[in-house]
Amino acid sequence: MRTYGELFRTPEFTPLFLSSGASVTAQTVSGLALGTLIYTATGSPLLSALAMFGPALVQVVGATTLLSAADRLPPRAAMTGMALAFAAGTGLQAVPGMPVWASFAVLLVLGLVSSPGGGVRYGLLNEILSKDGYLLGRSVLNMSTGMTQIAGFAVGGVLVATLSPRGTLVVAALLYLVAAGTARFGLSRRAPRAQGRLSVGETWRTNRRLWADRPRRTLYLALWLPNGLVVGCESLFVSYTPDHAGLLLACAALGMLVGDVLLGRFVPAHRRVRLGVPLLLLLASPYLVFVARPAIQLAAVLVAVSAVGYGASLVQQEKLMRLTPEKLSGQALGLHTAGMLTMQGVAAAAAGSVAQFTSPATAIVVMAAASIIITFALAPGLRAARLAISAPSTPQRDRNSAGAQ
């Protein structure tokens, strides 16, 4: 599968694309609205950053308890149910007089509910598409995320100014209802990919199996740590420049879109496989310039250039799927998503804490420098993972590691 036309002619890809797009738009609009609401109420960079990215912290709880659901729930029902839960929770946050602590309580519940979501969605994508079509399909979903975030942050900024943050949260709740309806009536009924009941024990057993293989473990760390720290930089945009945060977030989405188009459509596989580390370095390096507190025009360009580096995730995910048995693909991708979101929440908390005692610009530089250091530390292991993929004994090694569990 090499063209977008072939992709969209694949049954069920279009409703999955539309449902995901509606959910991302709702998440984008609600995150900006809630971050603005919390910052206005408290004046705290830490709480503002946590309002936008903090719910991801609870993903670590879901990753250790609920992640087996990614392969053991019917995909259509799971996607519909999670979108309805987010519609209800976002609507609740729009209630006038909602205390700050109550808003965070709702966010944490929604974060727990969503923890199997990435595994359900991308496991279904892996099921719908052929093996050679996964990267193109994932890049298109990422492109959709970039485009909807660009539109969502732009429209969200207008809505916050015209409707108020609470009114914007109501709009986001309606978008989640659209996502639920699209999943329910656009996707076909499918059986779960794996048999057995949902359990904490099964989640742990499969996570151990996935984590036991060293090349896979290195790929997970590369998917979680460097870009999570850069999201910590982005979580400070509201406190760095309250009047232009939407612009910077839209530029980040634009850069991510460009990276996904280039990696998914134009870079051949034999070149793409070597770009993981360079893209991770590109992701963090532009933020070092924030030590000089650049004007908003330069800051916007730096953010857009940096976000092209998010394409590294596509490279690492493609490698991860080649090292993972198909029946575990949902939980493998769910573990990636849960770990990535958890790290984003940790990084947002860390960045907000540093900014609380120094300044947003200083905290941005600190997080970027940490991302670069970790990327260099992971580079040898990523080269070894690339060699493991090309080794003909890879599937046998995975079976052996599974049996050891």
C-alpha positions as CSV (number, residue, x, y, z in Angstrom):
1,M,0.0,0.0,0.0
2,R,1.7,3.2,-1.2
3,T,-0.9,5.8,-2.0
4,Y,-3.5,7.7,0.0
5,G,-6.2,6.6,-2.4
6,E,-5.6,3.0,-1.6
7,L,-5.6,3.8,2.0
8,F,-9.0,5.5,2.0
9,R,-10.5,2.8,-0.2
10,T,-9.7,0.3,2.6
11,P,-12.9,-0.6,4.4
12,E,-13.3,1.0,7.8
13,F,-10.3,3.2,7.6
14,T,-12.4,6.4,6.8
15,P,-14.7,6.1,9.9
16,L,-11.7,5.3,12.1
17,F,-10.0,8.4,10.6
18,L,-13.0,10.6,11.2
19,S,-13.7,9.4,14.7
20,S,-10.1,9.9,15.7
21,G,-10.1,13.4,14.2
22,A,-13.2,14.4,16.1
23,S,-11.7,13.1,19.4
24,V,-8.4,14.9,18.8
25,T,-10.2,18.2,18.0
26,A,-12.3,17.9,21.2
27,Q,-9.2,17.1,23.2
28,T,-7.3,20.1,21.7
29,V,-10.1,22.6,22.3
30,S,-10.8,21.3,25.8
31,G,-7.2,21.3,26.8
32,L,-6.6,24.9,25.8
33,A,-9.9,26.0,27.4
34,L,-9.1,24.2,30.7
35,G,-5.5,25.3,30.8
36,T,-6.6,28.9,30.3
37,L,-9.4,28.5,32.9
38,I,-7.0,27.1,35.5
39,Y,-4.3,29.7,34.8
40,T,-6.8,32.5,35.1
41,A,-8.1,31.1,38.4
42,T,-4.7,30.4,40.0
43,G,-1.9,32.2,38.1
44,S,0.2,29.0,38.5
45,P,2.3,27.7,35.6
46,L,2.4,24.3,37.3
47,L,-1.4,23.9,37.6
48,S,-1.9,25.3,34.1
49,A,0.6,22.7,32.6
50,L,-1.0,19.9,34.6
51,A,-4.5,20.9,33.4
52,M,-3.4,20.4,29.8
53,F,-1.1,17.4,30.2
54,G,-1.4,16.1,33.8
55,P,-4.2,13.6,33.2
56,A,-1.6,11.6,31.3
57,L,0.0,10.8,34.6
58,V,-2.8,8.4,35.5
59,Q,-1.9,6.4,32.3
60,V,0.7,4.6,34.4
61,V,-2.1,3.2,36.5
62,G,-4.0,2.1,33.5
63,A,-0.9,0.6,31.9
64,T,-0.4,-1.7,34.9
65,T,-4.1,-2.6,35.4
66,L,-6.3,-2.1,32.4
67,L,-4.1,-2.5,29.3
68,S,-5.1,-6.1,28.6
69,A,-8.5,-4.5,27.6
70,A,-6.8,-3.2,24.4
71,D,-6.9,-6.7,22.8
72,R,-9.8,-8.2,24.8
73,L,-12.6,-5.6,24.2
74,P,-14.6,-5.3,20.9
75,P,-12.9,-2.3,19.2
76,R,-16.1,-0.5,18.2
77,A,-17.8,-0.8,21.6
78,A,-14.6,0.4,23.3
79,M,-14.1,3.4,21.1
80,T,-17.7,4.4,21.4
81,G,-17.8,4.0,25.2
82,M,-14.6,6.0,25.8
83,A,-15.8,8.9,23.6
84,L,-19.1,9.0,25.5
85,A,-17.2,9.0,28.8
86,F,-15.1,12.0,27.6
87,A,-18.2,13.8,26.5
88,A,-19.8,13.4,29.9
89,G,-16.6,14.4,31.8
90,T,-15.9,17.5,29.6
91,G,-19.5,18.6,30.0
92,L,-19.1,18.3,33.8
93,Q,-16.0,20.5,33.8
94,A,-18.1,23.2,32.1
95,V,-20.4,23.5,35.0
96,P,-20.1,27.0,36.5
97,G,-18.5,27.1,39.9
98,M,-16.7,23.8,39.5
99,P,-13.8,24.0,41.9
100,V,-10.2,23.5,40.6
101,W,-9.7,20.3,42.6
102,A,-12.9,18.9,41.2
103,S,-11.8,19.7,37.6
104,F,-8.5,17.8,38.3
105,A,-10.5,14.8,39.8
106,V,-12.5,14.5,36.6
107,L,-9.3,14.7,34.5
108,L,-7.8,11.9,36.4
109,V,-10.8,9.7,36.0
110,L,-10.9,10.4,32.2
111,G,-7.2,9.6,32.0
112,L,-7.8,6.2,33.6
113,V,-10.7,5.5,31.3
114,S,-8.6,6.4,28.2
115,S,-5.6,4.3,29.1
116,P,-6.5,1.4,26.8
117,G,-7.6,3.8,24.1
118,G,-4.4,4.0,22.1
119,G,-4.1,0.2,22.0
120,V,-7.7,-0.2,20.9
121,R,-7.4,2.4,18.2
122,Y,-4.0,1.5,16.8
123,G,-4.6,-2.2,17.3
124,L,-7.7,-1.8,15.1
125,L,-5.6,0.1,12.5
126,N,-3.1,-2.7,12.5
127,E,-6.0,-5.2,11.9
128,I,-7.7,-3.1,9.2
129,L,-4.5,-2.5,7.1
130,S,-2.0,-4.9,5.7
131,K,1.5,-5.0,7.3
132,D,3.0,-2.8,4.6
133,G,0.2,-0.2,5.0
134,Y,0.5,0.3,8.8
135,L,3.1,3.1,8.6
136,L,1.2,5.0,5.9
137,G,-2.1,4.6,7.8
138,R,-0.5,5.7,11.1
139,S,1.2,8.7,9.4
140,V,-2.2,9.8,8.0
141,L,-3.8,9.5,11.5
142,N,-0.9,11.6,12.8
143,M,-1.4,14.1,10.0
144,S,-5.0,14.3,10.9
145,T,-3.9,15.0,14.5
146,G,-1.6,17.8,13.2
147,M,-4.3,19.3,11.1
148,T,-7.0,19.1,13.7
149,Q,-4.7,20.5,16.3
150,I,-3.8,23.4,14.1
151,A,-7.5,24.1,13.5
152,G,-8.4,23.2,17.1
153,F,-5.9,25.6,18.8
154,A,-6.8,28.4,16.4
155,V,-10.6,27.9,16.8
156,G,-10.1,27.1,20.5
157,G,-8.4,30.5,21.0
158,V,-11.3,32.2,19.3
159,L,-13.9,30.2,21.2
160,V,-12.2,31.0,24.5
161,A,-12.2,34.7,23.7
162,T,-15.8,34.7,22.5
163,L,-17.6,32.0,24.4
164,S,-15.4,31.9,27.5
165,P,-13.4,28.8,28.6
166,R,-16.5,27.1,30.0
167,G,-18.5,27.6,26.8
168,T,-15.6,26.2,24.9
169,L,-15.7,23.1,27.0
170,V,-19.3,22.6,26.0
171,V,-18.3,22.6,22.4
172,A,-15.6,20.1,23.1
173,A,-18.2,17.8,24.8
174,L,-20.3,17.9,21.6
175,L,-17.3,17.0,19.5
176,Y,-16.8,13.9,21.6
177,L,-20.4,12.9,20.9
178,V,-19.6,13.2,17.2
179,A,-16.6,10.9,17.7
180,A,-18.8,8.4,19.5
181,G,-21.5,8.4,16.8
182,T,-18.9,8.0,14.0
183,A,-17.3,5.0,15.7
184,R,-20.6,3.3,16.5
185,F,-22.2,3.7,13.1
186,G,-19.1,3.7,10.9
187,L,-17.1,0.8,12.2
188,S,-18.2,-2.8,11.8
189,R,-18.6,-5.2,14.8
190,R,-15.4,-7.1,15.4
191,A,-14.4,-9.8,17.9
192,P,-11.6,-9.0,20.3
193,R,-8.1,-9.9,19.0
194,A,-7.3,-12.0,22.1
195,Q,-9.4,-14.4,24.2
196,G,-9.7,-14.4,28.0
197,R,-11.1,-12.2,30.6
198,L,-9.7,-8.7,31.5
199,S,-7.4,-8.9,34.5
200,V,-4.6,-7.1,36.2
201,G,-2.6,-10.4,36.1
202,E,-2.9,-10.7,32.3
203,T,-1.9,-7.1,31.8
204,W,1.2,-7.7,33.9
205,R,2.1,-10.9,32.1
206,T,1.9,-9.4,28.7
207,N,3.7,-6.3,29.7
208,R,6.5,-8.4,31.1
209,R,6.7,-10.3,27.8
210,L,6.8,-7.1,25.8
211,W,9.4,-5.6,28.1
212,A,11.6,-8.7,28.3
213,D,13.1,-8.3,24.9
214,R,16.0,-5.8,24.9
215,P,15.5,-4.2,21.4
216,R,11.8,-3.7,22.2
217,R,12.6,-2.2,25.6
218,T,15.0,0.3,24.0
219,L,12.3,1.3,21.4
220,Y,9.8,1.9,24.2
221,L,12.2,4.1,26.0
222,A,12.9,6.0,22.8
223,L,9.1,6.4,22.2
224,W,8.5,7.6,25.8
225,L,11.4,9.8,27.1
226,P,12.8,12.2,24.5
227,N,9.5,13.4,23.1
228,G,7.8,13.4,26.5
229,L,10.4,15.9,27.7
230,V,9.7,18.1,24.7
231,V,6.0,18.0,25.5
232,G,7.1,19.4,28.9
233,C,8.4,22.4,26.9
234,E,5.1,22.8,25.1
235,S,3.1,22.6,28.4
236,L,4.7,25.9,29.4
237,F,3.5,27.9,26.3
238,V,0.5,29.3,28.3
239,S,2.7,30.7,31.0
240,Y,5.5,31.7,28.6
241,T,3.2,33.8,26.5
242,P,-0.4,33.7,27.6
243,D,-1.6,35.8,24.6
244,H,0.1,33.7,22.0
245,A,0.0,30.1,23.4
246,G,-2.5,29.0,20.8
247,L,-0.2,30.2,18.1
248,L,2.8,28.3,19.4
249,L,0.7,25.1,19.9
250,A,-0.7,25.5,16.3
251,C,2.9,25.8,15.0
252,A,3.9,22.7,16.9
253,A,1.0,20.8,15.2
254,L,2.0,22.2,11.8
255,G,5.6,21.0,12.2
256,M,4.3,17.5,13.3
257,L,2.1,17.4,10.2
258,V,5.1,18.2,7.9
259,G,7.2,15.5,9.6
260,D,4.5,12.9,9.2
261,V,3.9,13.7,5.6
262,L,7.6,13.5,4.8
263,L,8.2,10.3,6.7
264,G,5.0,8.5,5.8
265,R,4.9,9.3,2.1
266,F,8.2,10.5,0.6
267,V,11.1,8.9,2.6
268,P,11.9,5.3,1.4
269,A,12.0,2.6,4.0
270,H,15.8,2.0,3.7
271,R,16.4,5.7,4.6
272,R,13.6,6.0,7.1
273,V,15.0,3.3,9.4
274,R,18.1,5.4,10.1
275,L,16.4,8.6,10.9
276,G,15.2,7.9,14.4
277,V,18.1,9.5,16.4
278,P,18.5,12.6,14.1
279,L,14.8,13.3,14.3
280,L,14.9,13.1,18.1
281,L,17.8,15.6,18.2
282,L,15.9,17.9,15.9
283,L,12.9,17.7,18.2
284,A,14.7,19.1,21.2
285,S,17.5,21.3,19.8
286,P,15.5,24.4,18.7
287,Y,14.2,24.8,22.3
288,L,17.8,25.6,23.5
289,V,17.4,29.0,21.8
290,F,14.7,29.9,24.3
291,V,17.6,30.7,26.7
292,A,17.6,34.1,24.9
293,R,13.8,34.5,25.3
294,P,13.1,34.9,21.6
295,A,10.4,37.1,20.2
296,I,7.1,35.4,19.4
297,Q,7.8,35.3,15.6
298,L,11.1,33.5,16.1
299,A,9.7,31.3,18.8
300,A,6.9,30.2,16.5
301,V,9.4,29.2,13.8
302,L,11.6,27.3,16.3
303,V,8.5,25.4,17.6
304,A,7.4,24.4,14.1
305,V,10.9,23.2,13.1
306,S,11.2,21.3,16.3
307,A,7.9,19.4,15.9
308,V,9.1,17.9,12.6
309,G,11.2,15.7,14.8
310,Y,8.0,14.0,16.2
311,G,8.3,11.9,13.0
312,A,10.8,9.8,15.0
313,S,7.8,8.1,16.6
314,L,6.7,6.7,13.3
315,V,10.2,5.2,12.7
316,Q,10.2,3.6,16.2
317,Q,6.6,2.3,15.9
318,E,7.3,0.6,12.6
319,K,10.3,-1.1,14.2
320,L,8.2,-2.1,17.3
321,M,5.5,-3.7,15.1
322,R,8.2,-5.8,13.3
323,L,9.4,-7.1,16.7
324,T,5.9,-7.9,18.1
325,P,3.6,-10.9,17.5
326,E,0.4,-9.7,15.8
327,K,-1.9,-11.0,18.5
328,L,-0.1,-8.7,21.0
329,S,-0.2,-5.7,18.7
330,G,-3.0,-3.9,20.6
331,Q,-1.4,-4.2,24.0
332,A,2.1,-3.4,22.5
333,L,0.8,-0.2,21.0
334,G,-1.3,0.5,24.1
335,L,1.8,0.2,26.2
336,H,3.6,2.6,23.9
337,T,0.7,5.1,24.1
338,A,0.2,4.8,27.9
339,G,3.9,5.1,28.6
340,M,4.2,8.1,26.2
341,L,1.3,9.9,27.8
342,T,2.5,9.1,31.3
343,M,5.9,10.6,30.5
344,Q,4.2,13.7,29.0
345,G,2.3,14.1,32.3
346,V,5.5,13.7,34.3
347,A,7.4,16.1,32.1
348,A,4.6,18.7,32.3
349,A,4.7,18.4,36.1
350,A,8.5,18.7,36.1
351,A,8.6,21.6,33.7
352,G,5.9,23.4,35.6
353,S,7.8,22.9,38.9
354,V,11.1,24.2,37.4
355,A,9.2,27.2,35.9
356,Q,7.5,27.9,39.3
357,F,10.9,28.5,40.9
358,T,12.8,30.0,37.9
359,S,10.9,31.0,34.7
360,P,9.1,29.3,31.9
361,A,11.9,30.1,29.5
362,T,14.5,28.5,31.8
363,A,12.4,25.4,32.3
364,I,11.9,25.0,28.5
365,V,15.7,25.0,28.1
366,V,16.2,22.5,30.9
367,M,13.7,20.0,29.5
368,A,15.2,20.3,26.0
369,A,18.7,19.7,27.3
370,A,17.5,16.6,29.2
371,S,15.8,15.3,26.0
372,I,19.1,15.6,24.0
373,I,21.1,13.8,26.7
374,I,18.7,10.9,26.9
375,T,18.7,10.6,23.1
376,F,22.4,10.2,23.0
377,A,22.3,7.6,25.8
378,L,19.7,5.6,23.8
379,A,21.4,5.8,20.4
380,P,23.6,2.6,20.8
381,G,20.6,0.6,21.8
382,L,18.5,1.9,18.9
383,R,21.2,0.9,16.4
384,A,21.1,-2.6,18.0
385,A,17.3,-2.7,17.6
386,R,17.7,-1.9,13.9
387,L,20.1,-4.8,13.5
388,A,17.7,-7.1,15.4
389,I,14.9,-6.3,13.0
390,S,17.0,-7.4,10.0
391,A,18.1,-10.6,11.8
392,P,16.2,-13.7,10.6
393,S,16.1,-15.1,14.2
394,T,14.0,-12.3,15.6
395,P,10.7,-14.2,15.7
396,Q,12.3,-17.2,17.4
397,R,13.9,-14.9,20.0
398,D,10.5,-13.5,20.8
399,R,9.0,-16.9,21.2
400,N,11.8,-17.9,23.5
401,S,11.4,-14.8,25.6
402,A,7.7,-15.4,25.8
403,G,8.2,-19.0,27.0
404,A,10.5,-17.7,29.7
405,Q,7.7,-15.8,31.2
